[in-house]
Amino acid sequence: MTADIGTWLAAFLTLCIFSFLYKDNPFYKFAEHLFVGISAGYWLCYHFWNTVKPNLYDNLVEKGEWQYLLPLFLGICMLLRLFSKIGWFSRWAIAFMIGSGAGIMIITYLQSNFLEQIKSTLVSLDPAGSSWTQVANNSLLFIGVVTGLVYFFFSKAHTGITGGVARVGVVFLMICFGASFGYTVMARISLLIGRMYFLLHNWLGVV
């Protein structure tokens, strides 16, 4: 068993989190609040030194670029939400942030999500020199995309042929959601394995 105080502290906090498997208790609440508090403090310092200082303070104070008074004003408006009587000032900053963010990101999403998805779907069903598995994969991709789009086409009732095609799209969607959920579960299992290995190897030294 290790004598390192840091490892003992980490093991104690890990067991506090695991105690929630039994029921909600003060040990779990302590570890939860400690984690939230440390995370908030860490990200506050991180964003100050990596965002606020180089992008606002250095440009405004050291370089004298006065156009940065506008983001300073909007940032102060966001903090005014802490005061109920003048909290409505924050709506200006939120509106500016949402509007500018939407205008900037629409081009990014148009290129990465929309055009790239279309390009990835336009594949040859029988490319020259390909194996039967590649032909099957391309065919399934084409069928899944088309039937999935038909399912989300609400201008026509899902009856008859349209309804049958839409049901096939539902099958593809359920397979996609199931695979995503399985991937998420496996990612959480890997985190659990990491914590158990820490307890048994780094702390107790039994493995």
Backbone as numpy.savetxt, mean C-alpha at the origin, in Angstrom:
# Nx Ny Nz CAx CAy CAz Cx Cy Cz
20.77 -19.05 26.34 19.92 -17.85 26.34 20.81 -16.60 26.34
20.46 -15.67 25.50 21.28 -14.48 25.34 21.21 -13.59 26.58
22.27 -12.81 26.76 22.31 -11.84 27.86 22.16 -10.41 27.35
21.94 -10.24 26.05 21.82 -8.91 25.46 20.50 -8.28 25.87
20.55 -7.08 26.46 19.35 -6.43 26.96 18.42 -6.03 25.82
19.00 -5.66 24.66 18.18 -5.30 23.52 17.35 -6.46 23.01
17.97 -7.65 22.98 17.24 -8.84 22.55 16.13 -9.19 23.53
16.41 -9.05 24.82 15.37 -9.32 25.83 14.20 -8.35 25.68
14.50 -7.08 25.43 13.44 -6.10 25.26 12.60 -6.42 24.03
13.28 -6.78 22.91 12.55 -7.13 21.70 11.70 -8.38 21.90
12.23 -9.35 22.63 11.47 -10.57 22.90 10.25 -10.27 23.77
10.42 -9.40 24.76 9.29 -9.03 25.61 8.19 -8.36 24.82
8.56 -7.42 23.95 7.55 -6.73 23.13 6.90 -7.68 22.14
7.67 -8.63 21.61 7.09 -9.62 20.70 6.06 -10.47 21.42
6.37 -10.92 22.63 5.42 -11.71 23.41 4.21 -10.88 23.81
4.41 -9.59 24.04 3.27 -8.72 24.34 2.30 -8.67 23.17
2.84 -8.60 21.96 1.98 -8.59 20.77 1.29 -9.94 20.61
2.04 -11.02 20.81 1.46 -12.36 20.68 0.38 -12.61 21.73
0.42 -11.90 22.86 -0.57 -12.12 23.91 -1.98 -11.77 23.46
-2.11 -11.03 22.37 -3.44 -10.70 21.85 -4.15 -11.94 21.32
-3.39 -13.00 21.03 -4.01 -14.25 20.59 -4.90 -14.84 21.68
-4.59 -14.52 22.92 -5.43 -14.99 24.03 -6.63 -14.06 24.19
-6.37 -12.79 24.43 -7.42 -11.77 24.48 -6.74 -10.41 24.61
-7.52 -9.37 24.44 -7.00 -8.02 24.60 -6.58 -7.82 26.06
-5.37 -7.28 26.27 -4.84 -7.16 27.62 -3.91 -5.96 27.70
-3.53 -5.54 28.92 -2.67 -4.36 29.07 -1.30 -4.51 28.41
-0.74 -5.73 28.38 0.57 -5.92 27.76 0.51 -5.62 26.26
-0.55 -6.11 25.62 -0.71 -5.84 24.19 -0.91 -4.35 23.94
-1.74 -3.71 24.76 -1.99 -2.28 24.59 -0.71 -1.47 24.78
0.13 -1.89 25.73 1.39 -1.20 25.95 2.28 -1.29 24.71
2.43 -2.51 24.18 3.28 -2.68 23.00 2.70 -1.96 21.79
1.39 -1.98 21.66 0.74 -1.31 20.53 0.95 0.19 20.59
0.71 0.78 21.76 0.88 2.22 21.90 2.35 2.62 21.74
3.25 1.79 22.25 4.68 2.08 22.11 5.08 2.06 20.64
4.58 1.09 19.89 4.90 0.98 18.47 4.37 2.19 17.69
3.13 2.56 17.97 2.53 3.70 17.27 3.27 4.99 17.61
3.61 5.17 18.88 4.30 6.39 19.29 5.69 6.49 18.68
6.46 5.40 18.72 7.81 5.42 18.15 7.74 5.61 16.64
6.78 4.97 15.99 6.64 5.12 14.54 6.31 6.56 14.18
5.39 7.18 14.93 5.02 8.57 14.66 6.22 9.49 14.85
6.99 9.27 15.92 8.17 10.10 16.14 9.23 9.90 15.07
9.43 8.64 14.67 10.43 8.35 13.63 10.06 9.02 12.31
8.81 8.86 11.88 8.41 9.41 10.59 8.34 10.93 10.64
8.06 11.51 11.81 8.10 12.96 11.94 9.51 13.48 11.69
10.50 12.86 12.34 11.90 13.27 12.13 12.35 13.00 10.70
11.93 11.84 10.17 12.35 11.48 8.81 11.84 12.49 7.79
10.55 12.82 7.87 9.98 13.74 6.89 10.50 15.16 7.10
10.83 15.54 8.33 11.37 16.88 8.55 12.74 17.02 7.89
13.64 16.07 8.15 15.00 16.18 7.65 15.13 15.82 6.17
14.20 15.03 5.65 14.30 14.60 4.25 13.32 15.31 3.32
12.33 16.02 3.88 11.35 16.71 3.05 11.27 18.19 3.37
10.95 18.50 4.63 10.72 19.90 4.99 12.01 20.72 4.90
13.08 20.23 5.50 14.32 21.03 5.51 14.90 21.22 4.11
15.14 20.14 3.33 15.76 20.39 2.01 14.84 21.07 1.01
13.54 20.80 1.08 12.63 21.35 0.09 12.04 22.69 0.46
11.89 22.97 1.76 11.28 24.23 2.18 12.28 25.16 2.86
12.87 24.70 3.95 13.74 25.58 4.74 14.96 26.03 3.94
15.66 25.09 3.30 16.87 25.46 2.56 16.55 26.40 1.40
15.46 26.13 0.67 15.12 26.98 -0.47 14.60 28.34 -0.03
13.86 28.38 1.07 13.25 29.63 1.51 14.22 30.50 2.30
14.92 29.92 3.26 15.77 30.69 4.16 17.18 30.87 3.59
17.79 29.78 3.16 19.19 29.85 2.72 19.32 30.40 1.30
18.40 30.02 0.41 18.50 30.47 -0.98 17.62 31.69 -1.27
16.70 32.01 -0.37 15.87 33.18 -0.55 14.87 33.09 -1.69
14.41 31.90 -1.98 13.41 31.72 -3.04 12.02 31.88 -2.42
11.45 33.09 -2.56 10.25 33.45 -1.82 9.00 32.75 -2.34
9.06 32.11 -3.50 7.87 31.39 -3.98 7.51 30.22 -3.09
8.45 29.84 -2.21 8.17 28.73 -1.29 7.34 29.19 -0.10
6.96 30.46 -0.06 6.03 30.92 0.97 4.65 30.29 0.79
4.29 29.98 -0.47 2.99 29.36 -0.73 2.89 27.98 -0.08
3.85 27.05 -0.31 3.74 25.77 0.40 3.83 25.91 1.91
4.58 26.91 2.41 4.63 27.15 3.85 3.25 27.54 4.37
2.57 28.42 3.63 1.23 28.84 4.02 0.26 27.66 4.00
0.34 26.84 2.97 -0.56 25.68 2.88 -0.26 24.67 3.99
1.01 24.52 4.33 1.36 23.62 5.43 0.81 24.11 6.76
0.88 25.42 6.99 0.31 25.99 8.22 -1.20 25.80 8.23
-1.83 25.93 7.06 -3.28 25.72 6.98 -3.66 24.30 7.38
-2.84 23.33 7.00 -3.11 21.95 7.40 -3.06 21.79 8.92
-2.12 22.46 9.55 -1.99 22.36 11.01 -3.13 23.06 11.73
-3.82 23.99 11.07 -4.92 24.70 11.71 -6.13 23.81 11.96
-6.11 22.58 11.46 -7.18 21.63 11.77 -7.22 21.31 13.26
-6.14 21.60 13.95 -6.11 21.35 15.39 -7.00 22.32 16.16
-7.41 23.40 15.50 -8.24 24.42 16.15 -9.60 24.44 15.46
-10.64 24.17 16.21 -11.97 23.99 15.64 -12.50 25.25 14.95
-12.23 26.43 15.50 -12.81 27.65 14.95 -12.20 28.06 13.62
-10.93 27.77 13.41 -10.27 28.16 12.16 -9.80 26.93 11.38
-10.32 25.77 11.74 -9.91 24.55 11.06 -10.30 24.50 9.59
-11.29 25.36 9.19 -11.73 25.35 7.80 -10.65 25.84 6.84
-9.60 26.49 7.36 -8.48 26.91 6.50 -7.80 25.69 5.86
-7.86 24.57 6.53 -7.19 23.38 6.01 -7.82 22.90 4.70
-9.05 23.31 4.43 -9.70 22.89 3.19 -8.97 23.45 1.98
-8.38 24.63 2.10 -7.62 25.19 0.99 -6.42 24.30 0.66
-5.69 23.90 1.70 -4.52 23.05 1.47 -4.92 21.69 0.92
-6.00 21.12 1.47 -6.45 19.81 1.00 -6.90 19.89 -0.45
-7.65 20.96 -0.80 -8.11 21.11 -2.19 -6.93 21.28 -3.14
-5.93 22.06 -2.74 -4.75 22.25 -3.59 -3.99 20.93 -3.75
-3.85 20.19 -2.65 -3.10 18.95 -2.69 -3.80 17.91 -3.56
-5.12 17.78 -3.41 -5.86 16.80 -4.20 -5.87 17.19 -5.68
-6.10 18.47 -5.96 -6.15 18.90 -7.35 -4.82 18.75 -8.07
-3.74 19.24 -7.45 -2.42 19.12 -8.08 -1.97 17.67 -8.15
-2.26 16.90 -7.08 -1.89 15.49 -7.10 -2.60 14.71 -8.18
-3.89 15.00 -8.37 -4.65 14.31 -9.43 -4.12 14.68 -10.80
-3.78 15.97 -10.99 -3.26 16.38 -12.29 -1.92 15.75 -12.62
-1.06 15.59 -11.59 0.25 15.00 -11.81 0.15 13.49 -12.01
-0.65 12.83 -11.19 -0.70 11.37 -11.21 -1.52 10.82 -12.36
-2.40 11.63 -12.96 -3.24 11.09 -14.03 -2.37 10.66 -15.21
-1.30 11.40 -15.48 -0.40 11.02 -16.57 0.34 9.74 -16.22
0.80 9.64 -14.97 1.52 8.44 -14.54 0.65 7.21 -14.62
-0.57 7.30 -14.09 -1.48 6.15 -14.13 -1.93 5.83 -15.54
-2.06 6.86 -16.38 -2.46 6.62 -17.76 -1.40 5.81 -18.49
-0.15 6.10 -18.20 0.93 5.39 -18.87 1.20 4.02 -18.26
1.21 3.96 -16.92 1.61 2.71 -16.25 0.46 1.73 -16.09
-0.74 2.21 -15.81 -1.86 1.31 -15.54 -2.75 1.10 -16.75
-3.00 2.13 -17.52 -3.95 2.03 -18.62 -3.28 1.54 -19.90
-2.31 2.31 -20.39 -1.68 1.95 -21.66 -0.86 0.67 -21.54
-0.15 0.49 -20.43 0.66 -0.72 -20.27 -0.23 -1.96 -20.13
-1.39 -1.81 -19.49 -2.30 -2.95 -19.39 -2.82 -3.34 -20.77
-3.15 -2.35 -21.59 -3.61 -2.65 -22.95 -2.48 -3.31 -23.75
-1.28 -2.78 -23.63 -0.14 -3.34 -24.36 0.15 -4.77 -23.93
0.02 -5.05 -22.64 0.29 -6.41 -22.14 -0.80 -7.38 -22.56
-2.00 -6.87 -22.84 -3.10 -7.74 -23.26 -3.04 -8.07 -24.74
-2.49 -7.15 -25.53 -2.42 -7.36 -26.98 -1.26 -8.28 -27.33
-1.40 -9.55 -27.03 -0.39 -10.55 -27.30 -0.91 -11.50 -28.36
0.01 -12.09 -29.08 -0.37 -13.05 -30.11 -0.84 -14.34 -29.44
-1.99 -14.86 -29.90 -2.50 -16.10 -29.32 -1.66 -17.29 -29.73
-0.97 -17.21 -30.84 -0.14 -18.32 -31.31 1.15 -17.77 -31.89
2.05 -17.26 -31.03 3.30 -16.71 -31.56 4.17 -17.78 -32.19
4.92 -17.40 -33.19 5.74 -18.37 -33.92 6.79 -18.98 -33.01
6.92 -20.30 -33.10 7.92 -21.02 -32.33 7.63 -21.16 -30.86
6.41 -20.86 -30.43 6.07 -20.93 -29.02 5.53 -22.31 -28.67
5.60 -22.66 -27.39 5.09 -23.93 -26.91 3.59 -23.83 -26.68
2.97 -24.99 -26.46 1.53 -24.99 -26.23 1.17 -24.31 -24.92
2.11 -24.30 -23.96 1.83 -23.62 -22.69 1.76 -22.11 -22.89
2.63 -21.59 -23.75 2.58 -20.16 -24.03 1.29 -19.79 -24.75
0.86 -20.64 -25.69 -0.40 -20.40 -26.38 -1.57 -20.43 -25.40
-1.55 -21.37 -24.46 -2.61 -21.48 -23.46 -2.61 -20.26 -22.54
-1.42 -19.82 -22.13 -1.34 -18.65 -21.26 -1.88 -17.40 -21.94
-1.49 -17.19 -23.20 -1.96 -16.03 -23.92 -3.47 -16.08 -24.15
-3.98 -17.27 -24.41 -5.42 -17.41 -24.63 -6.19 -17.14 -23.35
-5.72 -17.67 -22.22 -6.38 -17.42 -20.95 -6.33 -15.94 -20.58
-5.20 -15.29 -20.86 -5.08 -13.87 -20.59 -6.11 -13.08 -21.39
-6.24 -13.41 -22.66 -7.19 -12.70 -23.52 -8.63 -12.95 -23.06
-8.96 -14.19 -22.77 -10.32 -14.51 -22.33 -10.63 -13.85 -21.00
-9.68 -13.88 -20.07 -9.91 -13.26 -18.77 -10.14 -11.77 -18.85
-9.35 -11.09 -19.69 -9.52 -9.63 -19.82 -10.86 -9.30 -20.45
-11.21 -9.99 -21.54 -12.46 -9.68 -22.24 -13.67 -9.98 -21.36
-13.70 -11.15 -20.74 -14.85 -11.51 -19.91 -14.93 -10.63 -18.66
-13.78 -10.22 -18.11 -13.79 -9.32 -16.97 -14.35 -7.95 -17.34
-14.00 -7.46 -18.52 -14.55 -6.17 -18.97 -16.05 -6.27 -19.22
-16.49 -7.41 -19.74 -17.93 -7.60 -19.96 -18.68 -7.57 -18.63
-18.09 -8.15 -17.58 -18.75 -8.14 -16.27 -18.95 -6.72 -15.77
-18.00 -5.82 -16.04 -18.11 -4.44 -15.57 -18.84 -3.54 -16.57
-19.39 -4.12 -17.63 -20.16 -3.35 -18.61 -21.63 -3.37 -18.18
-22.09 -2.27 -17.61 -23.42 -2.22 -17.00 -24.47 -1.56 -17.89
-24.12 -1.20 -19.12 -25.10 -0.58 -20.01 -26.07 -1.60 -20.59
-25.77 -2.87 -20.43 -26.64 -3.94 -20.92 -26.85 -4.94 -19.80
-28.06 -5.43 -19.65 -28.36 -6.40 -18.60 -27.56 -7.69 -18.81
-27.10 -8.28 -17.71 -26.31 -9.51 -17.78 -27.24 -10.72 -17.93
-27.83 -10.82 -19.09 -28.70 -11.94 -19.42 -28.26 -12.53 -20.75
-28.65 -13.77 -21.00 -28.31 -14.42 -22.25 -26.81 -14.62 -22.40
-26.31 -14.34 -23.60 -24.88 -14.52 -23.88 -24.04 -13.58 -23.02
-24.52 -12.34 -22.89 -23.78 -11.37 -22.07 -23.65 -11.85 -20.62
-24.74 -12.43 -20.09 -24.69 -12.94 -18.72 -23.73 -14.11 -18.58
-23.72 -15.02 -19.59 -22.80 -16.15 -19.53 -21.35 -15.70 -19.57
-21.05 -14.74 -20.47 -19.68 -14.21 -20.55 -19.30 -13.51 -19.25
-20.24 -12.76 -18.67 -19.96 -12.06 -17.41 -19.68 -13.04 -16.28
-20.38 -14.17 -16.27 -20.12 -15.17 -15.22 -18.73 -15.78 -15.37
-18.29 -15.94 -16.61 -16.91 -16.41 -16.81 -15.93 -15.37 -16.28
-16.25 -14.09 -16.50 -15.40 -13.04 -15.96 -15.34 -13.07 -14.45
-16.48 -13.39 -13.80 -16.50 -13.49 -12.34 -15.56 -14.58 -11.87
-15.51 -15.70 -12.59 -14.60 -16.80 -12.23 -13.15 -16.31 -12.27
-12.78 -15.61 -13.32 -11.41 -15.10 -13.43 -11.12 -14.09 -12.31
-12.09 -13.24 -12.00 -11.89 -12.26 -10.93 -11.71 -12.95 -9.57
-12.51 -13.99 -9.32 -12.39 -14.71 -8.05 -11.04 -15.42 -7.93
-10.56 -15.96 -9.05 -9.23 -16.59 -9.04 -8.15 -15.55 -8.75
-8.30 -14.37 -9.35 -7.34 -13.29 -9.12 -7.36 -12.84 -7.67
-8.57 -12.64 -7.11 -8.67 -12.21 -5.72 -8.14 -13.29 -4.78
-8.43 -14.54 -5.09 -7.93 -15.63 -4.25 -6.42 -15.71 -4.25
-5.81 -15.53 -5.43 -4.34 -15.56 -5.51 -3.74 -14.39 -4.73
-4.36 -13.21 -4.84 -3.87 -12.05 -4.09 -3.99 -12.27 -2.58
-5.11 -12.85 -2.16 -5.29 -13.12 -0.73 -4.28 -14.16 -0.25
-4.06 -15.20 -1.06 -3.08 -16.22 -0.68 -1.68 -15.64 -0.57
-1.33 -14.74 -1.49 -0.02 -14.09 -1.42 0.10 -13.27 -0.15
-0.97 -12.56 0.23 -0.95 -11.77 1.45 -0.79 -12.65 2.68
-1.51 -13.78 2.71 -1.40 -14.70 3.84 0.03 -15.24 3.94
0.62 -15.64 2.82 1.97 -16.18 2.85 2.97 -15.12 3.32
2.73 -13.86 2.94 3.63 -12.80 3.41 3.54 -12.65 4.92
2.32 -12.76 5.47 2.17 -12.66 6.93 2.77 -13.88 7.62
2.66 -15.05 7.00 3.26 -16.26 7.57 4.78 -16.12 7.63
5.35 -15.51 6.59 6.81 -15.32 6.59 7.23 -14.39 7.72
6.40 -13.37 8.02 6.70 -12.50 9.17 6.62 -13.28 10.48
5.62 -14.16 10.60 5.50 -14.98 11.80 6.70 -15.89 11.97
7.15 -16.49 10.87 8.32 -17.36 10.94 9.54 -16.58 11.40
9.67 -15.34 10.89 10.79 -14.51 11.30 10.77 -14.20 12.79
9.59 -13.91 13.34 9.48 -13.63 14.77 9.75 -14.88 15.61
9.22 -16.03 15.18 9.45 -17.28 15.92 10.94 -17.65 15.89
11.59 -17.44 14.76 13.03 -17.73 14.67 13.81 -16.81 15.59
13.37 -15.54 15.69 14.04 -14.61 16.59 13.92 -15.07 18.04
12.72 -15.51 18.42 12.51 -15.94 19.80 13.31 -17.20 20.12
13.27 -18.16 19.21 13.90 -19.46 19.48 15.40 -19.46 19.26
15.88 -18.60 18.36 17.31 -18.60 18.04 18.04 -17.45 18.75
17.62 -16.22 18.48 18.34 -15.09 19.05 18.14 -14.93 20.55
16.91 -15.25 21.02 16.60 -15.05 22.44 16.90 -16.28 23.28
16.25 -17.39 22.96 16.41 -18.60 23.76 17.60 -19.45 23.35
17.99 -19.36 22.09 19.14 -20.13 21.62 18.91 -21.63 21.54
17.68 -22.05 21.29 17.39 -23.49 21.25 17.43 -24.04 19.83
17.47 -23.21 18.84 17.58 -23.66 17.45 18.70 -22.92 16.75
